[in-house]
Amino acid sequence: MEPITTDICIIGAGPVGLFAVFEAGLLKMRCHLIDVLPQVGGQLSEIYPQKPIYDIPGFPTVNAQQLVDGLMEQIEPFKPTFSLGERVNELQKLDDGSFITTTSDGTEVHSKVVVIAGGLGCFEPRKPAIDNLEEFEGKGVAYMVKNPEAYRGRKVVLAGGGDSALDWTIFLADIAEEVTLIHRGDTFRGAPDSAEKVFELAKQGRINLVLQAHIKAINGNGHLQEVEIVDRDNAISVIAADNLIPLFGLTPKLGPIAEWGLNVDKSAIMVDTVDYSTNVKGVYAIGDINIYPGKLKLILCGFHEAALMAQSAFKQVYPDQKLSFKYTTVYGVSAF
């Protein structure tokens, strides 16, 4: 497979990574984004899509997913490309100063600049305490839904009580042969409207809803076949299952980035506030993943960092050209 060639490889497709595409696009730099999550938006889309945000200039309040949708609309003219559901494993600096970024799926991205916009780091799933869980990973057990069609006509068990568990239960009810949602409590942490829809699906017999219970064990012969459940009375029941999707949230970790020779302090990347460059020439870090004196972990601060980063990255991408930045209010996006 031939490497993807671009000007800037952005690791992280959260709000700051998306806005970096806009700032780079104004300077005629192409971007490819990589994110371990199956959709853009980072924490905003994955963890709290309905959360109101109050510190975005011009918006007294904006829904988290609305902000992500707006950012996607804003960068559409610059035609960014994406590798989603892939974790960045390796960063190689070539003799000419450019980089090859390699993902867990073997995707290679050749770029002149790398921008780490990974928020709090690489999100890894919180896994339930099941002894042989990892034995069935990729063999019926998954921690996110990349392709809903893969579950068509199958018996699917989901576990969790947040928005992701509710949303995917509702969605898969129209795709899978049988859907079971297991939750330790009897109320949900997710959006009340979604919880109401799940209860209604259970009432109609379209899904199985098992409350005040947890998964004790999973079994199979080379592939998942059944899930053992323990209820509040310690009674054990067995559910036939082709797939198990535990949705207990995500834990941020620096991941392979920690092995790239960058100056790191307490799981954050140290940067120069002149342009948010790291100690490796051509590599920048913006957003919550960086650290410097006076750092504030706010989305609007990440937007500012993206703007200054792009000005500096231009010199890496076009070393023989003079930067002549124009106000967007005067020329409009179409002029760039």
N, C-alpha and C positions, 0 to 999 in steps of 0.2 A: 504494500500500500504506500503510495507516494505521500510525502509529508504535505500538510496544509501550509501554504506560504502566505504570510501576512506581515504587516508592519509591527503590530503590537499584539502580543499574546497576553490576555487578561485572565488571571486565575481568580475566579470568583465572579458570579453573575448576580450578586446582590445589588442593592440600589447604587452603591458607590462604584462598583464595576460597570454598571450600565451607564451611569453618568459619564464615566471616563470615556466611553465610546463616543459620546456627544462631543466632549472637549477635543478628543483626537480627531474626530470627523471634521470639525471646523478647520483643522490644519491639514486636511487631506491625508490623514493616516488611517489605514484599514485596521480593523480589529477582529480577532477571534477570541471568544470567551470559552472557558472550561469551568464546569462546576460539577461537583459530586452529586448534587441534587438533580432530580429528573426534570425540574422546571426552573425558570429564572426567578429571581426575587429573594434568594437567600432566606434568612430567618423570617423576613416579612411574609413570604408566601408559605413557607413550610410550617412555621410554628404559630404565628398569630396573624393570619391574613385579615381578620376583622378588627385588629387593634387600631384605635385612633391615634394619629400622630399630630402633635401640636406645634412643632418647631420648624416646619418647612415654610420658608418665606412666601408670602402671598396666599397661604392657605391657613385660615384660623384652625381648621382641623381637616385631616385627610385620612381616609381609610388606608391601611397599609397596602392592601392589594390594589387599590386605586392608584396609589403612588407608583407601584411597580408597572401597572398598565400604562400610566402616563409616561414613564421613562421609556418604555418600549416604543410607544408612539413617537416620542421625541427623537429616538435614534434610528427609526426606520429609514429615513433618507440616506443613511450612511451604510446600510446593508451589512451589518455585522454578521458573522457566522458563529455557530455554537457547537460545542461538544458537551452535552448534558448527561448526567448519570455516570460520569467518569471522574475518577480521582487522579490528580496529577501525582505521578510517582517519581519522575526524574527530570532534572534540569541540567542540560549539558551546554557549556559555553564553547563555541567553535573558535578556531584560530583567527577568523576574521572579526571576532567580537559579537557575532550573532549567536542565537540560541536555538537548541532543539528541546522542546518540552514534550515529554512522553507521558501518556495517561495509562490507567489500569487496563484499558481496552486495546492498548497498542497504538492509539492515535498519536501521530507525531506532528508537532506544529513548529515550523521554522519561522523565526521572527527576529527582528533587529532589537526589539525591546521586550522585556517581560515586566508586567505589572501585577503584583500580588495584592488582590483586593478581596481576600478571603474572609473578611469579617473577623470572627473570633477564631478562625482556623478551619480546618477540614472537619466537617460534621460527620460524626460516626454514630450509628444507632445505639440506643440503650437497649441492651439485650436482656430478655428474661432469664432467670436462673434455672435453666434446664440443662441437665448434665450433658446430653448428646446433641445439643442444638447445632453446634458448628458442623457436625457430621452431615447434617441435612441442608446446609447452606448451598444454594444453587441446585438442590435436589428436592425442591418443594418449599424450602424456607427462604423468604426474602424480607428485607426490611423497608422496602419502598416499592411502589408500583411504577415501573417504567413503561410497560405496555399493557394496558388493560385487556386488550384482545387475547393476551396469553392465558387469561383465566376463563375464556368463554367455554361454557359447558363443563366446568370443573367444580369440585367441591372445595370451597375456600373458607378457611377459618381466619378471622381477624381478631386481634387482641389489643385493647386500649380503650381509653375514655376521653381522648381529646378530639380536636377538630379533624385530624387526619383519619383517625379510626371511623369517625362518624361519616365523613365525606366519602371515603372509599367504600364503606358499607352500602351507602345509598347508591353510589355509582355502579358497584359490582352486582347489585341486586338485579339489574337488567341484563347482566352478561353471564354470570356464573350459573351453573346448574343449582347450586345450593350455597348459601352464605350464612355463616354463623359468626356473631360478634360476641366476644367474651370480655367482661369487664369486672374488676374486683369490687367496684362500688355499685350503688343502685341509682346514682345520678351521674351525669356527665359533665366534664369540664369544658366541652366545646360549646359552640353557638346554640342557644336554646332552640332556634328554628330547626337546626340539623338534628338535635336530639329528639325533637317532636316528630320529625320525619322518620327517624329510626324506630321509635315506638309504634308509629302507625304502620310501618312495614312489617313489624313483628305481629301486630294485631291482625293484619291481613294474611298472615302466614307466608309472606314472601321472603322473610329471613328468620333465622333462629337467633334469639337474643338471650344470652345467658349472663345474668347479673350475680354479683356477690360470689364470684368463682374465679379460679385462676388455673393456668395450665401446669400440670404436674410433670408430664412426660410426653414425648413424641416417639413414635415407632414407625418402622418401615423396613423394606428389604431393598436397599439401594436407592429408594426414593420414598418420600414421606407417604404414609398410608393412613395413620390414625393419630389423634390427639387425645390424651387423657386429661380430664378436667376434675378438679376438686372443688366442691361447693362449700358453703359456710358451715355445713354440718359434717364436713369431712367425708362426704359420700363421693365416690369416684364413678365417673361415667366416661365412655369412650365414644368419640366422634370420628367417623370416616372422613378423611381429608386428603385431597391432592396437594393443597397448598396451605401454608401457614404464613401469615403476615403480621408479626408483632409490631405495633406502632406505639412505642412508648417514648417517643421524642428522640432528640439528637443531643449528643455531647460534643462540644467543640474541642478539637485537639489540633496542635500545630502540624502533626503528621510528618510526611517526608520533607516538608519545607525545612524542618529543623536540621536536616543533613546537608543543606546546600551551601554551607560556608558563610551564611549571613550572621551578622551580629545580632544575637537574640538576648532579650532580658525578660525573664518571667513570662515566657511563651509569647512575647511580642517582638516584632522586628524593629530594631533601632534605625532611624532615618535622619537625614539632614533636612531641616525644615526649609532650606532654600528651594528645594524641588522634590522632597520626599524620596530621594534616592537612597539606596542602601550602600553598604560597603563594597558591593559587587557592581562594577560599572555596567550600566544598561538594565539593571534590575531596580524597580521601584516598589514601594509598599505604601498603600493608601487605605484609609478607613480604620476600623477597629483593630486590625491586625498589627498596626505600627505603634511605636511609642516614641515620645520626645518630651522635653520639658514643657509643661503646660498642656499636655494632651487632654482633649475632651472627646469622649466617645459618643459623638453626635453625628447623625447622618449629614447635617449641613456642613460640619467640619470636614467630613469625607469628600463632599462635593468640592469644597475649596481646595483640598489636597489634590483632587483629580485635575483641576484646572491648572495648577502650577506644575504638576507632573507632566501634563501634555506639552506645555511650553518647553520643558527641558528635553522630553523625549523627541521632539521635532529635530533637535540637533543631532540625535543619534540616528534617526531615520533618514534625514536629509542633510548630511554634514556639509555639503557644498552650497546649500541654499541659505539665504537670509530670511529670518522669520519676520513677516510683516503681518501682524495680527490686526484684524479689523473688528470694530464693534458689531455684534450681531444685530443690534437694534437699528443700525444704519443700513447694513447690507442684506440682512436676512440670511437664513440658512442656505437658501438656494444659490447664493452667491459664492459659497465656499466649495 
